[in-house]
Amino acid sequence: MSFVALPASPVSPDNAVVPGDGWYPDIDVNAMRDALRITDQVTHARIVGAIEGGLLTVEGELAFWRATQESEGFAALDEIEPDRMIGGEHRLTLLYTRAVRFHAAAELAELHRDLSATTDGATRAEPQLLTAEDYRKHATAAIRDILGTPRVTVELI
């Protein structure tokens, strides 16, 4: 008798994406799950909703920058500095994807805790709030890298 171990099937369908608007790229749902170790406790509908929220946030923060790029004739994000690659992937596409993923992960960390948690459960969930802030910090860093602005502002008193 022999046993064959099969890999776990993804919680989201294969090739599931949240489509971009044509200027920005699509966001691959399972790639986000893999990159941020999002477990099967997060349903497909929840992760898609969080990604949509991330898209809205990031695209809102980049609206003026995008308008400037479009006025310069760029029809898509990947047309800007097309030769700047990291690991074979377009740098700005990578940064945009990171920003969306991290904003989505922050939303999941904040909004999808067990609402029936006991006091002990709520105490254990407290570090998740810090994780949400960490995700938001990474998203902000990616957006600032796209904009070409410093990540830290220092003011002398």
Secondary structure, 3 states (H helix, E strand, C coil): CCCCCCCCCCCCCCCCEECCCCCCCCEEHHHHHHHHCCCCCCCHHHHHHHHHHHHHHHHHHCHHHHHHHHHCCCCCHHHCCCCCEECCEEHHHHHHHHHHHHHHHHHHHHHCCCCCCCHHHHHHHHHHHHHHHHHHHHHHHHHHHHHCCCCCCCCCC
